[in-house]
Amino acid sequence: FFANVELVPGDPILGLTEAYNADPRATKVNLGVGIYYDEDGRIPVLRAVQQVERQLAEQSKPRGYLPIDGLPDYTRATRDLLFGAQSPLVVEGRAVTTQTIGGSGALRVGAELLKKTLPFARIAISSPSWENHRAVFTAVGFEVVEYAYFDAATRGVDFDGMLADLRRLEPGTVVLLHACCHNPTGADLTPAQWDQVVALLHERGLFPFIDMAYQGFDRGIEEDAHAIRLLAASPIRNFVVASSYSKSFSLYGERVGALTVVADSADEARRVQSQIKRLVRANYSSPSTHGAALVAGVLNDPALRAQWEEELGQMRTRIHALRAGLVERLAAHGAPQYDFIQRQAGMFSYSGLSRAQVDRLRDEYGIYAVGTGRICVAALSARNLDYVASAVAAVS
Ligand code: LMR
């Protein structure tokens, strides 16, 4: 039955982890996948999460099925975190949140919903975008087009190009936007630029699909939700948000994500949610309990929430320091041209390294980066910073 099945290339990001794991060199460094590591090179287990984990272990609750759309304490807390609990849109019941299998699951369920409700729409993603965006939307039958985003000369956003491309899209086109910490470039819009983008989306009748996988990783929980707050306050009545706690709670493998749909009214929201539940049921039936219970346990307890915010703040501050440290070490090794790394936001830097340079880093130094030149700054530490900087400088 499978005799003619083709071998396809490994995933450009997760495939790197497989190659990294198989590499016997002690000096190897994985700058591929977007994971935050602490100074000891470990994925941290946040103290706030540990505390809920202990409570859950003591209670040893039965593991029934969750509702199709997830744990209510989790979805409610997620919605409040995205919009603010006092947001008129929340109070009016216009936002419905579904717990999903990570942010990728949110993108997938959201894509399926939109394919059903806007069957002829295209989707526009940034050039470049997260490697998996195209795959997720193509898988459900969307035609994917790109809008200009990254300016290789300034290493920032090509804002004029972006506006021009968005203006050219047909009304009804879905536009995927990264709320903060753009993956893969680390180049974000300023608040003033967001104002213009939101006005243009409204004027052109475009449908915003926001991907927010890094809330709290650049400037803060509230600040990083700026784009969502702006949309919520705008005349745009419909948009969706795919969000994730993988990074902000350091719960990668628990697959804790959410899809939030903003409808025109509470009644429309209920109807949309009924469709989402049908999609989920036919896909994976219902989400899993543990990760959502951890996140809900933290977000719904004021003391634990404050502790989480502090721990998230520490991760954020450390990433800024790693960026500064990398720039300083690169300059010390004779490569001052990488100073832009300090201006980029979030976990990633679009370093400008070519495919050939990335290959050399892997082959000669055991340093793994994405083929596009994306590196995960959050995987650096005092132990590997100088080694990475000297290797990057050597291949530059
Ligand atoms: C990344 O971009 O590295 C992360 O979002 C992890 C992933 O699934 O690709």
Residues whose N, C-alpha, C, O or C-beta is under 5 A from the ligand:
A	BS01	LMR	I13 G32 V33 G34
